[in-house]
Amino acid sequence: KLGQKDFQAEISTLRASNPGAVFVFQPGGMGINFVKQYNQAGLMGSVPLYTAFTV
């Protein structure tokens, strides 16, 4: 959702689905918030995160 700041629901769903990797496209501040929350959830070290800028 454009302008979204809280991604906890999405991150909880990701954690429950146990993915091999995650690809996201979140522009600007939304992307920064997602990455911060992804890291705070402890997923950064266990589930690779790819963005339009890393592939």
C-alpha positions in Angstrom: 0.0 0.0 0.0 1.5 3.3 -1.0 2.8 5.2 2.0 2.7 2.2 4.3 5.0 2.5 7.3 4.3 -0.6 9.3 5.1 -4.0 7.7 4.8 -6.2 10.8 1.8 -8.1 9.3 3.6 -8.9 6.1 6.8 -9.8 7.9 4.8 -12.2 10.2 3.3 -13.8 7.1 6.8 -14.1 5.6 8.2 -15.7 8.7 5.3 -18.2 8.8 5.8 -19.2 5.2 9.5 -20.0 5.7 10.6 -18.7 2.2 14.0 -19.4 0.6 14.3 -15.7 -0.2 12.2 -12.5 -0.4 12.0 -10.0 -3.3 10.5 -6.6 -2.6 10.1 -3.3 -4.4 9.4 -0.5 -2.0 10.4 2.9 -3.1 12.0 5.6 -0.9 11.0 5.7 2.8 8.8 2.7 2.5 11.8 0.6 1.4 13.8 1.9 4.3 11.1 1.1 6.8 10.6 -2.4 5.4 14.3 -3.2 5.5 14.6 -1.9 9.1 11.6 -3.9 10.3 12.8 -7.0 8.4 16.1 -6.7 10.2 14.5 -6.1 13.6 12.4 -9.2 13.0 15.7 -11.2 12.7 15.1 -12.3 9.2 18.0 -10.5 7.6 20.5 -13.1 8.6 18.4 -16.2 7.8 16.3 -15.2 4.7 18.0 -13.4 1.8 16.4 -10.2 0.9 16.5 -9.0 -2.8 15.3 -5.7 -4.2 15.3 -4.1 -7.6 18.7 -2.7 -6.6 20.3 -6.0 -5.6 19.4 -8.2 -8.6 
